[in-house]
């Protein structure tokens, strides 16, 4: 089947570019001497996670327990969840997962580690844990090296847990004092720092400088080796994900309407929404729920109803999250249809 | 099962409020003397569509063919799709649907109606069609009364199509000249105007004044009888949809983090993200992909990890679109789990 025979809107993934991004990041991490644990929240597709591991990744990272379940069922065996797992239902699922995958979690409070320990201890299994540091993300994470030490000690004391080190987000130069002091305290007090986890795409070198042993880079699979920041970055040679859309209306000479809007594309709050590959001079200037509004006043091409266009979305990871499947293509031919199995696994 | 026993994040729907909104809009349309054809893109749940029809709606409206298929399979029998159906694959599905549901579509070009007619004529079925007018939405729709007449005539001439009238979006007072002139032209030329379709929530009276015979109001089921425009509108007495979330971190005295972010909630580009029902003085000031960031500096309550909170999202319809199911509750008890069957049916 040819790509243009797909009904629209369809999520399409160029496998050559995807493979190049995967190999490129593997090579960069090798060169830097830092292990790669790709964050799979970007794609949520087990087939891609397997490609990343085959290229040398030491394991994977998930953001929600439900995503980890999907990956474990698909055969991934070294899984970190960088999320506080809270409540007996979720902890029970984590323990169940740990029976067949090597699980690791992050935590930032006694309440979280005590909840996990309680069930892990009873089940006779061991969950690996990293202490999460808030190194400027102002999200989760302990607030000081002293708090990190206290939580690390608590983890050491509790049954069913195995302290492995620390996790930092984000990996910025300004995080160095916090990180250094925590590592010193851990060292002085005999706490392990086997794993020092940093992230993400574009921060690999800084993570290495900070002393991280692994990077949780994720968006590189859809964005290449640095983050997308402007419309010029939306280049088919580095961005494998696109949406095949159809022109459903040409109401005026200046405007066409395509069959994907806010429920097909996810943009950051600011323009641009994406790049129309065949007509870079066209500007997607707005989106209603199911329609994309395109200004074609700068195009010489005369658009017609029924014409199909490839749109590279401005925010590939969030766009992918709106869809149930993606067509993997090579040289214009559909090679695979992959289910986005982790989509919607918010629990 | 009690609501607070649901694992989080969970989409929750207060059935008493939902029913009140459904009855309220039915009563308002009765009073105005305008038929109600609810737009189901807001909820995408066949069970709710049936409740709307039972309350007097003349049929339903869908925005995509895939949504209409879901509704038809669930027994809905009068379905309008306010979308240009383009391409042989989609037209084939429309014809198939027309074998067991009474289908109506809108169109704004010869290309669209010719594509539908081609297959409908061959199949020996009849598809009802409305001419869509662009009355200020600057999206789809013909641009002038003369264009509406020309397209109406084309529809009359083509086999397999039955012209029913016109559709306008949006229903604003400024649309009156366009609408009046189109109706006059249709009348003078013997074209039918059995259906004059307007929309949506909050515009019922204007639609009636404009001469519309039906209103495609949709968001009222989650927002009440007028649109949500500010945080103060997020009132549990009118907004039945909420997200049950868990506090997963209390990193500082001023900040808590809940287990839902951009993949659980969909906000308009501007704040606020939603209202925490139990603590209205708390402010959700940011969202990362899977975390909600809440400023609790204005709260006397001391939050703890594991605590569950109800959040009314600022954009209920778009939030619902991120989830696979919703728990229908009454008096704190879970009464039903409904699949959001139309979610992801972008084709």
Interface residues (C-beta under 8 A of the other chain):
Chain A: X7 X8 X9 X10 X41 X63 X64 X83 X84 X86 X87 X89 X90 X108 X109 X111 X112 X115 X134 X138 X139 X140 X141 X142 X143 X246 X247 X248 X249 X250 X251 X252 X255 X257 X259 X260 X262 X263 X264 X269 X270 X288 X289 X290 X291 X293 X304 X305 X306 X317 X318 X321 X322 X323 X324 X344 X346 X347
Chain B: X7 X8 X9 X10 X41 X63 X64 X83 X84 X86 X87 X89 X90 X108 X109 X111 X112 X115 X134 X138 X139 X140 X141 X142 X143 X246 X247 X248 X249 X250 X251 X252 X255 X257 X259 X260 X262 X263 X264 X269 X270 X288 X289 X290 X291 X293 X304 X305 X306 X317 X318 X321 X322 X323 X324 X344 X346 X347
